[in-house]
Amino acid sequence: MAWRAEMNRLPTKVKLVKRGVYIPNTLCVWCGYHDETSMHVLADCIIAINVWERIGKWCGLELIYAFEIKDLLQVYKKVLGGKMKRKIVHGVMIVTMWSLWKARND
């Protein structure tokens, strides 16, 4: 899922409409203000921003800013500590991305 997100290949409402699927409304199901794109669901939506803020605090990181999906996938590279801590943070980031994507569909 993370790889597909980075490649902008997730089946968002905007992508589905471009493929000819009828969707009456392409707005985000959480905020209702912006079109549902991978970047919006995983990083730009107020819900995602709050999740990343809490994940950052929980992992002892500085604020997490993402201008691209790739930025989320590379947060672990800035983690101070050993290799194991970086691996754990990387795993947390991927699981959180998956959880955000799944929650948007529930």
Biopython code that builds the backbone (N, CA, C, O; Angstrom):
import numpy as np
from Bio.PDB.StructureBuilder import StructureBuilder

atoms = [
    (1, "MET", "N", (0.820, -1.175, 0.000)),
    (1, "MET", "CA", (0.000, 0.000, 0.000)),
    (1, "MET", "C", (0.871, 1.248, 0.000)),
    (1, "MET", "O", (0.576, 2.197, -0.726)),
    (2, "ALA", "N", (1.931, 1.270, 0.793)),
    (2, "ALA", "CA", (2.818, 2.439, 0.847)),
    (2, "ALA", "C", (3.482, 2.675, -0.507)),
    (2, "ALA", "O", (3.622, 3.814, -0.954)),
    (3, "TRP", "N", (3.885, 1.588, -1.147)),
    (3, "TRP", "CA", (4.506, 1.716, -2.465)),
    (3, "TRP", "C", (3.514, 2.290, -3.463)),
    (3, "TRP", "O", (3.862, 3.166, -4.255)),
    (4, "ARG", "N", (2.277, 1.799, -3.429)),
    (4, "ARG", "CA", (1.247, 2.304, -4.334)),
    (4, "ARG", "C", (0.943, 3.777, -4.049)),
    (4, "ARG", "O", (0.695, 4.556, -4.970)),
    (5, "ALA", "N", (0.963, 4.148, -2.782)),
    (5, "ALA", "CA", (0.725, 5.551, -2.424)),
    (5, "ALA", "C", (1.834, 6.433, -2.977)),
    (5, "ALA", "O", (1.569, 7.494, -3.543)),
    (6, "GLU", "N", (3.072, 5.993, -2.815)),
    (6, "GLU", "CA", (4.202, 6.780, -3.316)),
    (6, "GLU", "C", (4.149, 6.920, -4.837)),
    (6, "GLU", "O", (4.558, 7.945, -5.382)),
    (7, "MET", "N", (3.656, 5.911, -5.509)),
    (7, "MET", "CA", (3.551, 5.941, -6.965)),
    (7, "MET", "C", (2.259, 6.630, -7.431)),
    (7, "MET", "O", (1.989, 6.699, -8.630)),
    (8, "ASN", "N", (1.473, 7.132, -6.488)),
    (8, "ASN", "CA", (0.180, 7.774, -6.769)),
    (8, "ASN", "C", (-0.760, 6.811, -7.495)),
    (8, "ASN", "O", (-1.405, 7.175, -8.478)),
    (9, "ARG", "N", (-0.823, 5.581, -6.992)),
    (9, "ARG", "CA", (-1.628, 4.530, -7.614)),
    (9, "ARG", "C", (-2.755, 4.010, -6.720)),
    (9, "ARG", "O", (-3.331, 2.963, -7.013)),
    (10, "LEU", "N", (-3.078, 4.716, -5.642)),
    (10, "LEU", "CA", (-4.181, 4.282, -4.793)),
    (10, "LEU", "C", (-5.509, 4.657, -5.451)),
    (10, "LEU", "O", (-5.602, 5.692, -6.111)),
    (11, "PRO", "N", (-6.525, 3.829, -5.278)),
    (11, "PRO", "CA", (-7.824, 4.112, -5.910)),
    (11, "PRO", "C", (-8.624, 5.173, -5.139)),
    (11, "PRO", "O", (-9.635, 4.865, -4.508)),
    (12, "THR", "N", (-8.164, 6.398, -5.202)),
    (12, "THR", "CA", (-8.879, 7.492, -4.559)),
    (12, "THR", "C", (-10.089, 7.869, -5.400)),
    (12, "THR", "O", (-10.226, 7.424, -6.540)),
    (13, "LYS", "N", (-10.957, 8.683, -4.839)),
    (13, "LYS", "CA", (-12.139, 9.111, -5.592)),
    (13, "LYS", "C", (-11.741, 9.841, -6.870)),
    (13, "LYS", "O", (-12.337, 9.627, -7.926)),
    (14, "VAL", "N", (-10.738, 10.697, -6.770)),
    (14, "VAL", "CA", (-10.294, 11.452, -7.942)),
    (14, "VAL", "C", (-9.782, 10.502, -9.029)),
    (14, "VAL", "O", (-10.123, 10.660, -10.201)),
    (15, "LYS", "N", (-8.976, 9.528, -8.646)),
    (15, "LYS", "CA", (-8.447, 8.560, -9.618)),
    (15, "LYS", "C", (-9.561, 7.726, -10.248)),
    (15, "LYS", "O", (-9.551, 7.469, -11.452)),
    (16, "LEU", "N", (-10.522, 7.306, -9.422)),
    (16, "LEU", "CA", (-11.612, 6.487, -9.942)),
    (16, "LEU", "C", (-12.464, 7.257, -10.949)),
    (16, "LEU", "O", (-12.873, 6.703, -11.970)),
    (17, "VAL", "N", (-12.730, 8.529, -10.665)),
    (17, "VAL", "CA", (-13.496, 9.353, -11.607)),
    (17, "VAL", "C", (-12.738, 9.481, -12.922)),
    (17, "VAL", "O", (-13.339, 9.419, -13.995)),
    (18, "LYS", "N", (-11.417, 9.659, -12.844)),
    (18, "LYS", "CA", (-10.613, 9.748, -14.071)),
    (18, "LYS", "C", (-10.684, 8.462, -14.885)),
    (18, "LYS", "O", (-10.510, 8.487, -16.104)),
    (19, "ARG", "N", (-10.936, 7.347, -14.223)),
    (19, "ARG", "CA", (-11.042, 6.055, -14.914)),
    (19, "ARG", "C", (-12.461, 5.739, -15.362)),
    (19, "ARG", "O", (-12.735, 4.649, -15.864)),
    (20, "GLY", "N", (-13.364, 6.703, -15.177)),
    (20, "GLY", "CA", (-14.717, 6.518, -15.660)),
    (20, "GLY", "C", (-15.701, 5.940, -14.660)),
    (20, "GLY", "O", (-16.833, 5.630, -15.031)),
    (21, "VAL", "N", (-15.310, 5.787, -13.415)),
    (21, "VAL", "CA", (-16.216, 5.275, -12.395)),
    (21, "VAL", "C", (-17.092, 6.431, -11.921)),
    (21, "VAL", "O", (-16.589, 7.510, -11.607)),
    (22, "TYR", "N", (-18.385, 6.204, -11.871)),
    (22, "TYR", "CA", (-19.283, 7.261, -11.416)),
    (22, "TYR", "C", (-19.208, 7.387, -9.897)),
    (22, "TYR", "O", (-19.524, 6.449, -9.164)),
    (23, "ILE", "N", (-18.793, 8.540, -9.450)),
    (23, "ILE", "CA", (-18.780, 8.879, -8.027)),
    (23, "ILE", "C", (-19.369, 10.287, -7.940)),
    (23, "ILE", "O", (-18.811, 11.230, -8.501)),
    (24, "PRO", "N", (-20.490, 10.429, -7.243)),
    (24, "PRO", "CA", (-21.170, 11.719, -7.233)),
    (24, "PRO", "C", (-20.400, 12.849, -6.550)),
    (24, "PRO", "O", (-20.650, 14.026, -6.807)),
    (25, "ASN", "N", (-19.479, 12.482, -5.691)),
    (25, "ASN", "CA", (-18.775, 13.490, -4.910)),
    (25, "ASN", "C", (-17.335, 13.036, -4.687)),
    (25, "ASN", "O", (-17.106, 11.963, -4.129)),
    (26, "THR", "N", (-16.374, 13.831, -5.112)),
    (26, "THR", "CA", (-14.963, 13.445, -4.946)),
    (26, "THR", "C", (-14.335, 14.041, -3.698)),
    (26, "THR", "O", (-13.125, 13.929, -3.502)),
    (27, "LEU", "N", (-15.141, 14.673, -2.852)),
    (27, "LEU", "CA", (-14.592, 15.302, -1.652)),
    (27, "LEU", "C", (-14.201, 14.264, -0.599)),
    (27, "LEU", "O", (-14.760, 13.169, -0.539)),
    (28, "CYS", "N", (-13.248, 14.633, 0.209)),
    (28, "CYS", "CA", (-12.761, 13.798, 1.311)),
    (28, "CYS", "C", (-13.917, 13.451, 2.253)),
    (28, "CYS", "O", (-14.711, 14.319, 2.614)),
    (29, "VAL", "N", (-14.005, 12.184, 2.645)),
    (29, "VAL", "CA", (-15.081, 11.755, 3.539)),
    (29, "VAL", "C", (-14.891, 12.296, 4.950)),
    (29, "VAL", "O", (-15.852, 12.367, 5.715)),
    (30, "TRP", "N", (-13.674, 12.677, 5.307)),
    (30, "TRP", "CA", (-13.415, 13.195, 6.654)),
    (30, "TRP", "C", (-13.689, 14.686, 6.772)),
    (30, "TRP", "O", (-14.454, 15.110, 7.638)),
    (31, "CYS", "N", (-13.080, 15.470, 5.923)),
    (31, "CYS", "CA", (-13.200, 16.930, 6.069)),
    (31, "CYS", "C", (-14.258, 17.524, 5.150)),
    (31, "CYS", "O", (-14.864, 18.540, 5.492)),
    (32, "GLY", "N", (-14.493, 16.921, 4.002)),
    (32, "GLY", "CA", (-15.494, 17.409, 3.073)),
    (32, "GLY", "C", (-15.127, 18.690, 2.347)),
    (32, "GLY", "O", (-15.981, 19.303, 1.706)),
    (33, "TYR", "N", (-13.869, 19.103, 2.439)),
    (33, "TYR", "CA", (-13.438, 20.361, 1.824)),
    (33, "TYR", "C", (-12.544, 20.186, 0.608)),
    (33, "TYR", "O", (-12.539, 21.040, -0.278)),
    (34, "HIS", "N", (-11.796, 19.106, 0.549)),
    (34, "HIS", "CA", (-10.821, 18.917, -0.517)),
    (34, "HIS", "C", (-11.085, 17.603, -1.237)),
    (34, "HIS", "O", (-11.655, 16.672, -0.668)),
    (35, "ASP", "N", (-10.666, 17.539, -2.492)),
    (35, "ASP", "CA", (-10.789, 16.297, -3.246)),
    (35, "ASP", "C", (-9.970, 15.199, -2.587)),
    (35, "ASP", "O", (-8.901, 15.442, -2.027)),
    (36, "GLU", "N", (-10.503, 13.978, -2.670)),
    (36, "GLU", "CA", (-9.812, 12.836, -2.084)),
    (36, "GLU", "C", (-8.696, 12.366, -3.011)),
    (36, "GLU", "O", (-8.949, 11.712, -4.023)),
    (37, "THR", "N", (-7.476, 12.701, -2.658)),
    (37, "THR", "CA", (-6.275, 12.216, -3.345)),
    (37, "THR", "C", (-5.455, 11.446, -2.325)),
    (37, "THR", "O", (-5.717, 11.523, -1.125)),
    (38, "SER", "N", (-4.475, 10.712, -2.794)),
    (38, "SER", "CA", (-3.598, 9.983, -1.868)),
    (38, "SER", "C", (-2.937, 10.942, -0.892)),
    (38, "SER", "O", (-2.911, 10.692, 0.313)),
    (39, "MET", "N", (-2.410, 12.025, -1.409)),
    (39, "MET", "CA", (-1.714, 12.990, -0.561)),
    (39, "MET", "C", (-2.651, 13.602, 0.467)),
    (39, "MET", "O", (-2.263, 13.800, 1.618)),
    (40, "HIS", "N", (-3.875, 13.901, 0.065)),
    (40, "HIS", "CA", (-4.808, 14.504, 1.012)),
    (40, "HIS", "C", (-5.141, 13.527, 2.134)),
    (40, "HIS", "O", (-5.062, 13.882, 3.311)),
    (41, "VAL", "N", (-5.512, 12.301, 1.777)),
    (41, "VAL", "CA", (-5.913, 11.314, 2.791)),
    (41, "VAL", "C", (-4.766, 10.984, 3.733)),
    (41, "VAL", "O", (-4.974, 10.848, 4.938)),
    (42, "LEU", "N", (-3.569, 10.855, 3.201)),
    (42, "LEU", "CA", (-2.442, 10.400, 4.017)),
    (42, "LEU", "C", (-1.644, 11.512, 4.693)),
    (42, "LEU", "O", (-0.870, 11.236, 5.610)),
    (43, "ALA", "N", (-1.815, 12.771, 4.261)),
    (43, "ALA", "CA", (-0.977, 13.806, 4.857)),
    (43, "ALA", "C", (-1.643, 15.166, 5.027)),
    (43, "ALA", "O", (-1.382, 15.849, 6.017)),
    (44, "ASP", "N", (-2.488, 15.577, 4.099)),
    (44, "ASP", "CA", (-3.002, 16.948, 4.110)),
    (44, "ASP", "C", (-4.285, 17.157, 4.904)),
    (44, "ASP", "O", (-4.517, 18.252, 5.417)),
    (45, "CYS", "N", (-5.118, 16.133, 5.013)),
    (45, "CYS", "CA", (-6.390, 16.265, 5.708)),
    (45, "CYS", "C", (-6.137, 16.546, 7.193)),
    (45, "CYS", "O", (-5.153, 16.071, 7.761)),
    (46, "ILE", "N", (-7.011, 17.302, 7.801)),
    (46, "ILE", "CA", (-6.856, 17.640, 9.216)),
    (46, "ILE", "C", (-6.789, 16.379, 10.086)),
    (46, "ILE", "O", (-6.092, 16.359, 11.101)),
    (47, "ILE", "N", (-7.505, 15.341, 9.693)),
    (47, "ILE", "CA", (-7.454, 14.081, 10.441)),
    (47, "ILE", "C", (-6.053, 13.487, 10.353)),
    (47, "ILE", "O", (-5.486, 13.086, 11.369)),
    (48, "ALA", "N", (-5.493, 13.427, 9.149)),
    (48, "ALA", "CA", (-4.146, 12.881, 8.957)),
    (48, "ALA", "C", (-3.110, 13.727, 9.700)),
    (48, "ALA", "O", (-2.188, 13.184, 10.309)),
    (49, "ILE", "N", (-3.256, 15.034, 9.652)),
    (49, "ILE", "CA", (-2.317, 15.921, 10.344)),
    (49, "ILE", "C", (-2.325, 15.627, 11.836)),
    (49, "ILE", "O", (-1.266, 15.555, 12.461)),
    (50, "ASN", "N", (-3.514, 15.457, 12.414)),
    (50, "ASN", "CA", (-3.608, 15.133, 13.847)),
    (50, "ASN", "C", (-2.993, 13.775, 14.164)),
    (50, "ASN", "O", (-2.317, 13.615, 15.179)),
    (51, "VAL", "N", (-3.230, 12.805, 13.295)),
    (51, "VAL", "CA", (-2.638, 11.472, 13.511)),
    (51, "VAL", "C", (-1.110, 11.563, 13.488)),
    (51, "VAL", "O", (-0.443, 11.017, 14.366)),
    (52, "TRP", "N", (-0.556, 12.252, 12.485)),
    (52, "TRP", "CA", (0.908, 12.351, 12.385)),
    (52, "TRP", "C", (1.503, 13.125, 13.561)),
    (52, "TRP", "O", (2.612, 12.830, 14.004)),
    (53, "GLU", "N", (0.772, 14.103, 14.059)),
    (53, "GLU", "CA", (1.246, 14.839, 15.233)),
    (53, "GLU", "C", (1.349, 13.907, 16.443)),
    (53, "GLU", "O", (2.334, 13.942, 17.181)),
    (54, "ARG", "N", (0.338, 13.088, 16.634)),
    (54, "ARG", "CA", (0.346, 12.150, 17.763)),
    (54, "ARG", "C", (1.387, 11.043, 17.582)),
    (54, "ARG", "O", (2.055, 10.651, 18.539)),
    (55, "ILE", "N", (1.518, 10.550, 16.368)),
    (55, "ILE", "CA", (2.533, 9.518, 16.098)),
    (55, "ILE", "C", (3.925, 10.089, 16.362)),
    (55, "ILE", "O", (4.769, 9.422, 16.959)),
    (56, "GLY", "N", (4.162, 11.316, 15.920)),
    (56, "GLY", "CA", (5.448, 11.954, 16.150)),
    (56, "GLY", "C", (5.768, 12.083, 17.633)),
    (56, "GLY", "O", (6.887, 11.800, 18.060)),
    (57, "LYS", "N", (4.792, 12.508, 18.408)),
    (57, "LYS", "CA", (5.002, 12.616, 19.862)),
    (57, "LYS", "C", (5.262, 11.248, 20.476)),
    (57, "LYS", "O", (6.154, 11.087, 21.309)),
    (58, "TRP", "N", (4.472, 10.266, 20.053)),
    (58, "TRP", "CA", (4.606, 8.916, 20.596)),
    (58, "TRP", "C", (5.979, 8.321, 20.295)),
    (58, "TRP", "O", (6.556, 7.620, 21.126)),
    (59, "CYS", "N", (6.492, 8.605, 19.104)),
    (59, "CYS", "CA", (7.809, 8.089, 18.702)),
    (59, "CYS", "C", (8.956, 8.993, 19.143)),
    (59, "CYS", "O", (10.122, 8.671, 18.915)),
    (60, "GLY", "N", (8.636, 10.115, 19.769)),
    (60, "GLY", "CA", (9.684, 11.041, 20.203)),
    (60, "GLY", "C", (10.335, 11.783, 19.054)),
    (60, "GLY", "O", (11.533, 12.061, 19.090)),
    (61, "LEU", "N", (9.549, 12.107, 18.031)),
    (61, "LEU", "CA", (10.078, 12.791, 16.856)),
    (61, "LEU", "C", (9.676, 14.252, 16.869)),
    (61, "LEU", "O", (8.771, 14.661, 17.596)),
    (62, "GLU", "N", (10.366, 15.030, 16.049)),
    (62, "GLU", "CA", (9.937, 16.397, 15.830)),
    (62, "GLU", "C", (8.680, 16.357, 14.967)),
    (62, "GLU", "O", (8.286, 15.290, 14.497)),
    (63, "LEU", "N", (8.053, 17.499, 14.757)),
    (63, "LEU", "CA", (6.845, 17.529, 13.936)),
    (63, "LEU", "C", (7.105, 16.885, 12.581)),
    (63, "LEU", "O", (8.165, 17.065, 11.982)),
    (64, "ILE", "N", (6.128, 16.140, 12.117)),
    (64, "ILE", "CA", (6.238, 15.450, 10.833)),
    (64, "ILE", "C", (5.568, 16.309, 9.766)),
    (64, "ILE", "O", (4.364, 16.555, 9.822)),
    (65, "TYR", "N", (6.348, 16.758, 8.804)),
    (65, "TYR", "CA", (5.831, 17.529, 7.672)),
    (65, "TYR", "C", (5.991, 16.695, 6.416)),
    (65, "TYR", "O", (7.045, 16.103, 6.186)),
    (66, "ALA", "N", (4.958, 16.649, 5.615)),
    (66, "ALA", "CA", (5.032, 15.876, 4.378)),
    (66, "ALA", "C", (4.498, 16.706, 3.222)),
    (66, "ALA", "O", (3.347, 17.143, 3.234)),
    (67, "PHE", "N", (5.335, 16.915, 2.241)),
    (67, "PHE", "CA", (4.927, 17.597, 1.027)),
    (67, "PHE", "C", (4.678, 16.592, -0.097)),
    (67, "PHE", "O", (4.084, 16.912, -1.126)),
    (68, "GLU", "N", (5.153, 15.366, 0.134)),
    (68, "GLU", "CA", (4.939, 14.236, -0.771)),
    (68, "GLU", "C", (4.819, 12.991, 0.087)),
    (68, "GLU", "O", (5.247, 12.993, 1.242)),
    (69, "ILE", "N", (4.251, 11.940, -0.448)),
    (69, "ILE", "CA", (4.161, 10.669, 0.273)),
    (69, "ILE", "C", (5.556, 10.184, 0.637)),
    (69, "ILE", "O", (5.768, 9.599, 1.699)),
    (70, "LYS", "N", (6.494, 10.434, -0.252)),
    (70, "LYS", "CA", (7.880, 10.023, -0.028)),
    (70, "LYS", "C", (8.427, 10.596, 1.290)),
    (70, "LYS", "O", (9.221, 9.945, 1.969)),
    (71, "ASP", "N", (8.005, 11.795, 1.641)),
    (71, "ASP", "CA", (8.455, 12.417, 2.887)),
    (71, "ASP", "C", (8.039, 11.584, 4.100)),
    (71, "ASP", "O", (8.806, 11.456, 5.054)),
    (72, "LEU", "N", (6.834, 11.019, 4.070)),
    (72, "LEU", "CA", (6.383, 10.170, 5.169)),
    (72, "LEU", "C", (7.214, 8.890, 5.242)),
    (72, "LEU", "O", (7.557, 8.416, 6.325)),
    (73, "LEU", "N", (7.524, 8.348, 4.084)),
    (73, "LEU", "CA", (8.279, 7.095, 4.043)),
    (73, "LEU", "C", (9.747, 7.273, 4.426)),
    (73, "LEU", "O", (10.443, 6.294, 4.692)),
    (74, "GLN", "N", (10.215, 8.518, 4.455)),
    (74, "GLN", "CA", (11.621, 8.754, 4.776)),
    (74, "GLN", "C", (11.836, 9.414, 6.136)),
    (74, "GLN", "O", (12.955, 9.815, 6.457)),
    (75, "VAL", "N", (10.792, 9.529, 6.927)),
    (75, "VAL", "CA", (10.923, 10.127, 8.264)),
    (75, "VAL", "C", (11.960, 9.365, 9.094)),
    (75, "VAL", "O", (12.725, 9.968, 9.847)),
    (76, "TYR", "N", (11.979, 8.048, 8.952)),
    (76, "TYR", "CA", (12.886, 7.223, 9.755)),
    (76, "TYR", "C", (14.351, 7.608, 9.567)),
    (76, "TYR", "O", (15.166, 7.380, 10.461)),
    (77, "LYS", "N", (14.689, 8.179, 8.438)),
    (77, "LYS", "CA", (16.084, 8.536, 8.169)),
    (77, "LYS", "C", (16.571, 9.666, 9.066)),
    (77, "LYS", "O", (17.777, 9.838, 9.243)),
    (78, "LYS", "N", (15.652, 10.434, 9.631)),
    (78, "LYS", "CA", (16.013, 11.555, 10.493)),
    (78, "LYS", "C", (15.974, 11.189, 11.975)),
    (78, "LYS", "O", (16.206, 12.039, 12.835)),
    (79, "VAL", "N", (15.680, 9.929, 12.268)),
    (79, "VAL", "CA", (15.555, 9.483, 13.655)),
    (79, "VAL", "C", (16.934, 9.340, 14.275)),
    (79, "VAL", "O", (17.832, 8.704, 13.723)),
    (80, "LEU", "N", (17.068, 9.954, 15.437)),
    (80, "LEU", "CA", (18.313, 9.804, 16.188)),
    (80, "LEU", "C", (18.241, 8.510, 16.972)),
    (80, "LEU", "O", (17.189, 8.158, 17.507)),
    (81, "GLY", "N", (19.334, 7.815, 17.040)),
    (81, "GLY", "CA", (19.358, 6.537, 17.729)),
    (81, "GLY", "C", (19.921, 5.473, 16.812)),
    (81, "GLY", "O", (20.478, 5.769, 15.756)),
    (82, "GLY", "N", (19.770, 4.270, 17.220)),
    (82, "GLY", "CA", (20.339, 3.168, 16.466)),
    (82, "GLY", "C", (19.485, 2.710, 15.297)),
    (82, "GLY", "O", (18.396, 3.219, 15.032)),
    (83, "LYS", "N", (20.040, 1.725, 14.620)),
    (83, "LYS", "CA", (19.382, 1.159, 13.438)),
    (83, "LYS", "C", (18.021, 0.557, 13.797)),
    (83, "LYS", "O", (17.067, 0.669, 13.027)),
    (84, "MET", "N", (17.938, -0.072, 14.952)),
    (84, "MET", "CA", (16.684, -0.699, 15.368)),
    (84, "MET", "C", (15.583, 0.343, 15.562)),
    (84, "MET", "O", (14.439, 0.120, 15.165)),
    (85, "LYS", "N", (15.922, 1.472, 16.167)),
    (85, "LYS", "CA", (14.933, 2.528, 16.368)),
    (85, "LYS", "C", (14.440, 3.057, 15.021)),
    (85, "LYS", "O", (13.248, 3.313, 14.851)),
    (86, "ARG", "N", (15.346, 3.218, 14.076)),
    (86, "ARG", "CA", (14.936, 3.685, 12.748)),
    (86, "ARG", "C", (14.005, 2.678, 12.084)),
    (86, "ARG", "O", (13.026, 3.068, 11.448)),
    (87, "LYS", "N", (14.298, 1.390, 12.222)),
    (87, "LYS", "CA", (13.442, 0.355, 11.638)),
    (87, "LYS", "C", (12.056, 0.365, 12.266)),
    (87, "LYS", "O", (11.050, 0.205, 11.576)),
    (88, "ILE", "N", (12.013, 0.551, 13.566)),
    (88, "ILE", "CA", (10.729, 0.586, 14.267)),
    (88, "ILE", "C", (9.911, 1.785, 13.800)),
    (88, "ILE", "O", (8.723, 1.652, 13.508)),
    (89, "VAL", "N", (10.538, 2.944, 13.731)),
    (89, "VAL", "CA", (9.827, 4.152, 13.279)),
    (89, "VAL", "C", (9.351, 3.977, 11.840)),
    (89, "VAL", "O", (8.237, 4.382, 11.507)),
    (90, "HIS", "N", (10.164, 3.393, 10.998)),
    (90, "HIS", "CA", (9.757, 3.147, 9.610)),
    (90, "HIS", "C", (8.521, 2.254, 9.577)),
    (90, "HIS", "O", (7.574, 2.525, 8.839)),
    (91, "GLY", "N", (8.531, 1.205, 10.365)),
    (91, "GLY", "CA", (7.378, 0.311, 10.445)),
    (91, "GLY", "C", (6.132, 1.028, 10.954)),
    (91, "GLY", "O", (5.037, 0.828, 10.428)),
    (92, "VAL", "N", (6.300, 1.859, 11.975)),
    (92, "VAL", "CA", (5.175, 2.627, 12.518)),
    (92, "VAL", "C", (4.598, 3.551, 11.445)),
    (92, "VAL", "O", (3.379, 3.691, 11.335)),
    (93, "MET", "N", (5.452, 4.170, 10.669)),
    (93, "MET", "CA", (4.993, 5.079, 9.614)),
    (93, "MET", "C", (4.175, 4.325, 8.566)),
    (93, "MET", "O", (3.117, 4.795, 8.148)),
    (94, "ILE", "N", (4.657, 3.168, 8.145)),
    (94, "ILE", "CA", (3.954, 2.386, 7.125)),
    (94, "ILE", "C", (2.617, 1.877, 7.655)),
    (94, "ILE", "O", (1.607, 1.934, 6.953)),
    (95, "VAL", "N", (2.609, 1.381, 8.887)),
    (95, "VAL", "CA", (1.358, 0.890, 9.477)),
    (95, "VAL", "C", (0.361, 2.031, 9.654)),
    (95, "VAL", "O", (-0.838, 1.843, 9.447)),
    (96, "THR", "N", (0.843, 3.197, 10.031)),
    (96, "THR", "CA", (-0.041, 4.349, 10.191)),
    (96, "THR", "C", (-0.625, 4.778, 8.856)),
    (96, "THR", "O", (-1.806, 5.114, 8.772)),
    (97, "MET", "N", (0.194, 4.769, 7.815)),
    (97, "MET", "CA", (-0.325, 5.093, 6.480)),
    (97, "MET", "C", (-1.421, 4.113, 6.083)),
    (97, "MET", "O", (-2.473, 4.512, 5.584)),
    (98, "TRP", "N", (-1.167, 2.842, 6.305)),
    (98, "TRP", "CA", (-2.154, 1.818, 5.968)),
    (98, "TRP", "C", (-3.424, 2.026, 6.784)),
    (98, "TRP", "O", (-4.529, 1.904, 6.256)),
    (99, "SER", "N", (-3.271, 2.339, 8.064)),
    (99, "SER", "CA", (-4.423, 2.548, 8.939)),
    (99, "SER", "C", (-5.260, 3.751, 8.495)),
    (99, "SER", "O", (-6.489, 3.693, 8.502)),
    (100, "LEU", "N", (-4.591, 4.835, 8.111)),
    (100, "LEU", "CA", (-5.319, 5.999, 7.605)),
    (100, "LEU", "C", (-6.103, 5.635, 6.356)),
    (100, "LEU", "O", (-7.273, 5.995, 6.218)),
    (101, "TRP", "N", (-5.451, 4.918, 5.446)),
    (101, "TRP", "CA", (-6.115, 4.533, 4.201)),
    (101, "TRP", "C", (-7.319, 3.632, 4.487)),
    (101, "TRP", "O", (-8.396, 3.820, 3.922)),
    (102, "LYS", "N", (-7.123, 2.662, 5.362)),
    (102, "LYS", "CA", (-8.203, 1.744, 5.706)),
    (102, "LYS", "C", (-9.344, 2.477, 6.401)),
    (102, "LYS", "O", (-10.509, 2.225, 6.095)),
    (103, "ALA", "N", (-9.037, 3.372, 7.322)),
    (103, "ALA", "CA", (-10.063, 4.103, 8.076)),
    (103, "ALA", "C", (-10.925, 4.959, 7.152)),
    (103, "ALA", "O", (-12.117, 5.138, 7.401)),
    (104, "ARG", "N", (-10.345, 5.470, 6.122)),
    (104, "ARG", "CA", (-11.083, 6.305, 5.183)),
    (104, "ARG", "C", (-12.097, 5.479, 4.419)),
    (104, "ARG", "O", (-13.073, 6.029, 3.908)),
    (105, "ASN", "N", (-11.897, 4.192, 4.326)),
    (105, "ASN", "CA", (-12.836, 3.315, 3.629)),
    (105, "ASN", "C", (-13.910, 2.735, 4.543)),
    (105, "ASN", "O", (-14.900, 2.184, 4.060)),
    (106, "ASP", "N", (-13.729, 2.849, 5.832)),
    (106, "ASP", "CA", (-14.696, 2.255, 6.795)),
    (106, "ASP", "C", (-15.888, 3.146, 7.026)),
    (106, "ASP", "O", (-16.781, 2.796, 7.797)),
]
sb = StructureBuilder()
sb.init_structure("model")
sb.init_model(0)
sb.init_chain("A")
sb.init_seg("    ")
for serial, (resi, resn, name, xyz) in enumerate(atoms, 1):
    if name == "N":
        sb.init_residue(resn, " ", resi, " ")
    sb.init_atom(name, np.array(xyz, "f"), 0.0, 1.0, " ", f" {name:<3s}", serial, name[0])
structure = sb.get_structure()
